[in-house]
């Protein structure tokens, strides 16, 4: 089984799809790496917040070490002292804010000593008060540290609550840090990675698209140059490859140069082959002419010598009759040779095919009747194609005469003409013995005949007439309903419709 062929366009498209798949996989990995990096940052923030919360607890324990009794109300002076405790505890924890919370009065102290604003930050973050209150309440009721995180699109909030042991009833410490996921090195790497991916994918798509467009246009131009003036089978009328212009693409231009060089070699080879064929045809023609002329001349000479040697006037009369017959034979031979070697350019005109076939059948019906055969014309199209009626009539005369001469008694020679697609086909079918296999390859060559009295020029003339019309003559397969082997000769010509009548 031969390998499946794929176009260059398909290969480039597959390459682009692979590039997209690679870009998607790389983007997925970038996102995963960034997610892992963000998770590490959040874990580090949680660790730092927990340490800061314990630090506040240690400072608060030292602060309340000398106190006796319990404190139920926190006044402003105590708040300032507690705030100093928080500032001291958080000074070594950058990015962490926190304070002391009481179950009864809420915030007792707040500080953000590492705040990078224009001044010290002393106000609780309003948006996070509910989260701070909930964490402190959970830590107080559970009597253990409680941590929580709240993630949003741009940041992750980490909050820790720790119960405090000391003089203030219901006191807890809390710390909080913000991890900005849209900032930092990992986020920059993610953005840079996506930017690079977008640039490479877009650049590759544009490059491949431009390459596909250029290749498509250049190849279409080459196809146009190769197909210019070609027939339906893609063959130029002179058989030579056209000279291709450069495309501007180095790889295609190498192919163009190779095709041009091959075309030059092909033209030279065709010229040599045509010259050799012409010389061979001339030799064959000369040998055939010599053979065809020698036989009548030999007969004329023999009869003339016999007439001169005899005193019988009747023998002289018979010799003259034979000489006239042989001269007529030579005249037919020369006339056919002139028709074969000097073909006339067809003069195309609208032609009634039915009338043409009936006239040809009528011309040969006496000969067919004498041989016990008949000639029948099948139903013919009423369209009037453009052909040279005189030349087609002569080709038909040769084909019908050949068919009648090969038809046995009781057989029918059938004529048909019609349109098949864009072709005009004219067929002559007989019910004779058919064409021997030894003659099929050379059937239309001059002086090739299956009859002893034939010149072998009739089918050669038919072939030249068909070629002059841009078509061909051939031995076709017999119709399916044909009785016996028989032979079907066909003229296959281009169908040229007649112009519409002038209004």
C-alpha positions in Angstrom: 0.0 0.0 0.0 1.6 3.3 -1.0 2.2 5.9 1.7 -0.4 8.5 2.1 0.7 11.8 0.4 0.3 15.1 2.3 0.6 18.6 1.0 3.1 21.1 2.2 0.2 23.2 3.5 -0.8 20.2 5.7 2.7 19.8 7.1 2.9 23.5 8.0 -0.5 23.5 9.6 0.5 20.4 11.6 3.7 22.3 12.7 1.6 25.3 13.8 -0.8 23.0 15.8 2.2 21.5 17.5 3.5 24.9 18.3 0.2 25.8 19.8 0.2 22.6 21.9 3.7 23.4 23.1 2.7 26.9 24.0 -0.4 25.6 25.9 1.8 23.1 27.8 4.3 25.8 28.6 1.6 28.2 29.8 0.2 25.5 32.0 3.6 24.9 33.6 4.1 28.6 34.1 0.8 28.8 35.9 1.7 25.8 38.0 5.1 27.2 38.9 3.5 30.5 39.8 0.8 28.8 41.9 3.4 26.9 43.7 5.5 30.0 44.3 2.4 31.9 45.6 1.6 28.9 47.9 5.2 29.1 49.2 4.8 32.8 49.9 1.5 32.3 51.7 3.1 29.5 53.8 6.0 31.8 54.7 3.6 34.5 55.6 1.7 32.1 57.8 4.9 31.1 59.6 5.9 34.8 60.1 2.5 35.7 61.4 2.5 32.9 63.9 6.0 33.9 65.1 4.8 37.5 65.4 1.8 36.4 67.4 3.9 34.4 69.8 6.2 37.4 70.1 3.3 39.6 71.2 2.4 37.0 73.7 5.9 36.9 75.1 6.1 40.7 75.3 2.6 40.9 76.9 3.6 38.2 79.5 6.7 40.3 80.4 4.6 43.4 80.5 2.0 41.9 83.0 4.6 40.0 85.1 4.4 42.3 88.1 0.7 42.8 88.1 -1.7 41.5 90.7 -5.4 41.1 90.3 -7.3 41.4 87.1 -8.1 44.3 84.8 -11.7 44.5 83.5 -11.5 47.9 81.7 -8.8 49.2 79.5 -8.3 52.9 79.7 -6.4 55.2 77.3 -3.2 55.0 79.3 -3.3 51.2 79.3 -4.0 51.2 75.6 -0.8 53.3 75.0 1.2 50.8 77.0 -0.2 47.9 75.2 0.4 49.6 71.8 4.1 49.9 72.8 4.1 46.2 73.6 2.8 45.5 70.1 5.2 47.9 68.4 8.1 46.3 70.2 7.0 42.8 69.3 6.3 43.5 65.6 9.3 45.7 64.9 11.4 42.7 63.7 8.6 41.3 61.5 8.3 43.4 58.3 4.9 43.5 56.6 3.1 42.2 59.7 0.5 44.3 61.6 -1.4 43.3 64.7 -2.7 44.2 68.1 -4.4 43.1 71.3 -8.1 42.3 71.4 -10.4 41.9 74.3 -13.7 40.0 74.2 -15.6 42.8 75.9 -14.2 46.0 74.4 -12.7 44.8 71.1 -9.4 46.4 70.0 -7.2 47.3 73.0 -4.0 48.1 70.9 -3.0 48.2 67.2 0.3 48.8 65.6 2.0 48.4 62.2 5.6 49.5 62.9 7.0 48.4 59.5 4.3 50.2 57.5 5.9 51.8 54.4 3.5 54.7 54.1 4.2 58.4 54.7 3.5 58.1 58.4 2.7 55.6 61.2 -0.5 53.6 60.7 -2.7 53.7 63.8 -6.1 52.8 62.5 -7.4 49.2 62.3 -8.0 48.1 58.7 -11.8 48.5 58.4 -12.2 45.9 55.7 -10.7 43.2 57.8 -12.3 44.0 61.2 -14.9 41.1 61.0 -12.1 38.6 60.1 -10.0 39.9 63.1 -13.0 39.7 65.5 -13.8 36.2 64.4 -10.2 34.9 64.6 -9.8 36.4 68.1 -13.1 34.9 69.3 -12.2 31.5 68.0 -8.8 31.7 69.6 -10.3 32.8 73.0 -12.9 30.1 73.0 -10.5 27.3 71.9 -7.7 28.6 74.1 -5.2 27.9 71.4 -3.7 29.8 68.3 -6.1 29.9 65.4 -5.1 30.9 61.8 -7.1 31.7 58.8 -6.5 32.9 55.2 -8.7 34.8 52.8 -7.7 34.8 49.1 -8.8 37.3 46.5 -7.7 38.0 42.9 -4.8 40.2 43.9 -3.8 39.2 47.4 -4.1 36.6 50.1 -4.8 37.8 53.7 -3.2 35.7 56.5 -4.6 36.3 60.1 -3.5 34.6 63.3 -5.1 34.8 66.8 -3.3 33.8 70.0 -4.8 33.6 73.6 -2.9 35.8 76.2 -2.2 34.9 79.8 -2.2 38.0 82.0 -4.1 40.6 84.0 -6.6 41.6 81.2 -9.6 39.4 81.1 -10.5 37.8 77.7 -7.4 39.2 75.9 -6.0 37.8 72.7 -3.3 38.8 70.4 -3.7 38.9 66.7 -1.3 39.4 63.7 -2.0 39.8 60.0 0.0 39.9 56.8 -0.9 40.4 53.2 0.7 38.3 50.4 0.2 40.2 47.1 0.0 37.6 44.3 0.1 40.2 41.5 3.4 41.5 42.6 6.8 40.2 43.2 9.3 38.2 41.3 7.1 35.2 40.6 4.3 37.4 39.2 6.8 39.2 37.0 8.2 36.0 35.7 4.7 34.8 35.0 3.8 38.0 33.1 7.1 37.9 31.2 6.6 34.2 30.3 3.1 34.8 29.0 4.3 37.8 27.1 7.1 35.8 25.5 4.7 32.9 24.7 2.2 35.3 23.1 4.9 37.0 21.1 6.3 33.7 19.8 2.9 32.1 19.0 1.7 35.3 17.3 5.0 35.7 15.5 5.0 32.0 14.4 1.4 32.3 13.3 2.1 35.4 11.2 5.3 33.8 9.8 3.6 30.5 8.9 0.6 32.4 7.5 2.8 34.5 5.3 4.8 31.5 4.2 1.5 29.6 3.3 0.3 32.7 1.4 3.6 33.1 -0.5 3.8 29.4 -1.3 0.2 29.3 -2.4 0.7 32.3 -4.7 4.0 31.1 -6.1 2.8 27.6 -6.7 -0.5 28.9 -8.3 1.7 31.1 -10.6 3.8 28.0 -11.5 0.6 26.0 -12.1 -0.7 28.8 -14.3 2.5 29.0 -16.3 2.6 25.2 -16.7 -1.0 24.9 -17.6 -1.1 27.9 -20.1 -2.3 26.8 -23.6 -2.4 23.2 -22.5 -5.1 20.8 -23.6 -7.6 18.9 -21.5 -4.9 16.4 -20.4 -2.5 19.2 -19.4 -0.2 18.7 -22.4 1.1 21.8 -24.2 0.2 22.0 -27.9 3.9 21.8 -29.0 4.7 19.1 -26.3 7.4 21.3 -24.7 7.5 22.7 -21.2 7.1 26.5 -20.9 9.9 28.5 -19.5 9.1 29.4 -15.9 9.8 32.8 -14.4 11.6 32.9 -11.0 9.3 33.0 -7.9 11.5 34.9 -5.5 11.7 32.0 -3.1 15.1 30.3 -3.1 13.9 26.8 -2.7 11.2 27.1 -5.3 13.6 28.9 -7.7 15.9 25.8 -7.5 12.9 23.7 -8.6 12.1 26.2 -11.3 15.7 26.1 -12.6 15.5 22.3 -12.6 12.2 22.3 -14.5 13.6 24.9 -17.0 16.7 22.8 -17.5 14.5 19.6 -17.9 12.3 21.5 -20.4 15.4 22.5 -22.5 16.6 18.9 -22.5 13.1 17.6 -23.3 12.8 20.1 -26.2 16.2 19.0 -27.6 15.3 15.3 -27.2 11.9 15.9 -28.9 13.6 17.7 -31.7 16.1 14.8 -32.2 13.2 12.3 -31.9 11.1 14.2 -34.4 14.0 14.4 -36.8 14.7 10.7 -36.5 10.9 10.0 -36.9 10.8 12.2 -40.0 13.7 10.4 -41.5 12.3 7.0 -40.6 8.9 8.0 -42.1 10.6 9.3 -45.2 12.4 6.0 -45.6 9.3 4.0 -44.9 7.3 6.2 -47.3 10.0 5.9 -50.0 10.1 2.1 -49.6 6.3 1.9 -49.8 6.2 4.2 -52.9 8.9 2.2 -54.6 7.0 -1.1 -53.8 3.6 0.3 -55.0 5.1 1.7 -58.2 7.3 -1.2 -59.0 4.4 -3.7 -59.2 2.4 -1.7 -61.8 5.5 -0.9 -63.8 6.5 -4.6 -63.9 3.0 -5.5 -65.1 3.1 -2.7 -67.8 6.5 -3.8 -69.0 5.6 -7.5 -69.2 2.4 -6.8 -71.1 4.2 -4.4 -73.4 6.9 -6.9 -74.2 4.4 -9.6 -74.9 2.4 -7.3 -77.2 5.5 -6.3 -79.1 6.5 -10.0 -79.5 3.1 -11.0 -80.8 1.4 -10.2 -84.0 -2.1 -10.7 -82.6 -3.9 -7.3 -82.4 -6.1 -8.6 -79.6 -3.1 -9.1 -77.4 -2.0 -5.5 -78.0 -5.5 -4.3 -77.1 -5.5 -6.3 -73.9 -2.0 -4.9 -73.1 -3.2 -1.3 -73.6 -6.2 -2.0 -71.3 -3.9 -3.3 -68.6 -1.6 -0.4 -69.0 -4.5 2.0 -68.6 -5.7 0.2 -65.4 -2.2 0.4 -63.9 -1.8 4.0 -64.8 -5.1 4.7 -63.0 -3.8 2.8 -60.0 -0.6 4.9 -60.1 -2.8 8.0 -60.4 -4.8 7.0 -57.3 -1.6 6.3 -55.4 -0.1 9.7 -56.2 -3.4 11.5 -55.4 -3.5 9.8 -52.0 0.1 10.6 -51.4 -0.5 14.2 -52.1 -3.5 14.3 -49.7 -1.3 12.6 -47.1 1.8 14.8 -47.4 0.0 18.1 -48.1 -2.8 18.3 -45.6 -5.1 21.3 -46.0 -6.0 23.5 -43.1 -9.7 22.8 -42.1 -12.2 25.4 -43.0 -14.8 25.1 -40.2 -18.4 25.7 -40.9 -21.7 24.5 -39.3 -22.4 21.0 -40.6 -25.5 18.8 -40.6 -24.0 15.5 -39.4 -27.1 13.5 -40.4 -27.0 14.7 -44.0 -23.3 14.1 -44.1 -23.6 10.5 -43.0 -26.6 9.8 -45.3 -24.8 11.2 -48.3 -21.8 8.9 -47.5 -24.0 5.9 -47.1 -25.8 6.6 -50.4 -22.5 7.0 -52.2 -21.4 3.5 -51.2 -24.7 1.6 -51.1 -24.2 0.1 -54.6 -20.9 -1.4 -53.7 -22.3 -2.7 -50.4 -25.3 -4.2 -52.3 -23.0 -5.9 -54.7 -21.2 -7.6 -51.8 -24.5 -8.6 -50.2 -24.1 -6.1 -47.4 -26.1 -3.0 -46.3 -25.3 0.4 -44.8 -27.4 1.8 -41.9 -27.3 5.3 -40.4 -28.2 5.5 -36.7 -30.1 8.4 -35.2 -27.8 11.4 -35.3 -27.8 14.6 -33.2 -29.5 17.6 -34.7 -26.8 20.0 -33.5 -24.6 21.5 -36.1 -20.9 21.5 -34.9 -18.2 23.4 -36.7 -16.1 21.1 -38.9 -14.7 21.0 -42.4 -17.4 19.0 -44.1 -15.3 18.2 -47.2 -12.5 16.7 -45.1 -14.8 14.8 -42.8 -16.7 13.4 -45.9 -13.4 12.2 -47.3 -12.5 10.5 -44.0 -15.9 8.9 -43.9 -15.6 7.7 -47.5 -12.3 5.9 -46.6 -13.8 4.4 -43.4 -17.0 3.2 -45.1 -15.2 1.9 -48.1 -12.8 0.0 -45.9 -15.8 -1.4 -43.8 -17.7 -2.5 -46.9 -14.7 -4.3 -48.3 -14.3 -6.2 -45.1 -18.0 -7.0 -44.6 -19.4 -10.5 -45.4 -22.7 -11.1 -47.2 -25.7 -10.4 -45.0 -23.9 -8.0 -42.7 -24.6 -4.3 -41.9 -22.2 -1.4 -41.8 -23.4 1.1 -39.2 -22.7 4.9 -39.1 -23.2 7.0 -36.1 -22.3 10.6 -35.0 -23.0 12.4 -31.8 -21.8 14.5 -28.9 -20.3 13.0 -25.8 -19.4 15.7 -23.3 -17.2 18.2 -25.1 -16.2 15.8 -27.9 -17.7 15.0 -31.3 -17.5 11.3 -32.0 -18.1 9.7 -35.4 -18.1 5.9 -35.7 -18.2 3.4 -38.5 -18.8 -0.2 -37.4 -18.7 -3.3 -39.6 -19.3 -7.0 -38.9 -16.2 -8.3 -40.6 -13.5 -10.5 -39.1 -11.9 -7.7 -37.2 -8.4 -6.3 -37.2 -5.6 -8.8 -36.8 -3.4 -8.2 -33.7 -0.3 -8.0 -35.9 -1.7 -4.8 -37.5 -3.2 -3.0 -34.6 -0.1 -1.1 -33.5 0.6 0.1 -37.1 -2.9 0.3 -38.4 -2.8 4.0 -39.3 0.7 4.0 -40.7 1.1 4.5 -44.5 1.2 1.4 -46.7 -0.1 -0.8 -43.9 -3.1 -2.8 -45.1 -4.7 -6.1 -44.6 -6.0 -6.4 -48.3 -3.8 -7.5 -51.2 -5.3 -4.8 -53.4 -5.1 -2.0 -50.9 -2.6 0.9 -50.8 -2.6 1.3 -47.0 -3.1 5.1 -47.3 -6.8 5.3 -46.5 -6.5 5.1 -42.7 -3.4 7.3 -42.8 -5.4 10.0 -44.5 -8.2 9.6 -41.9 -5.7 10.1 -39.1 -4.3 13.2 -40.7 -7.8 14.7 -41.2 -8.6 14.0 -37.5 -5.3 15.6 -36.4 -6.0 18.7 -38.5 -9.2 19.1 -36.6 -7.4 18.8 -33.3 -8.6 15.3 -32.6 -7.6 11.7 -33.3 -8.6 8.6 -35.2 -8.6 5.2 -33.5 -9.8 1.7 -33.5 -12.5 1.6 -30.8 -14.1 -1.2 -28.9 -17.1 -2.7 -30.8 -20.6 -1.9 -29.4 -21.9 -4.3 -26.7 -24.7 -5.6 -29.0 -22.4 -6.1 -32.1 -22.7 -9.7 -33.5 -19.2 -11.1 -34.1 -15.8 -9.5 -33.7 -16.1 -6.7 -36.4 -14.2 -3.4 -36.2 -15.3 0.0 -35.1 -13.3 3.0 -36.3 -13.9 6.3 -34.5 -13.1 10.0 -35.1 -12.7 11.7 -31.8 -12.8 15.5 -32.4 -13.3 18.6 -30.2 -16.9 19.7 -30.1 -17.1 23.3 -31.4 -20.6 24.6 -31.3 -22.0 26.8 -34.1 -22.5 30.5 -33.2 -26.1 31.4 -32.5 -28.0 32.9 -35.6 -27.9 36.7 -35.8 -31.2 38.2 -34.7 
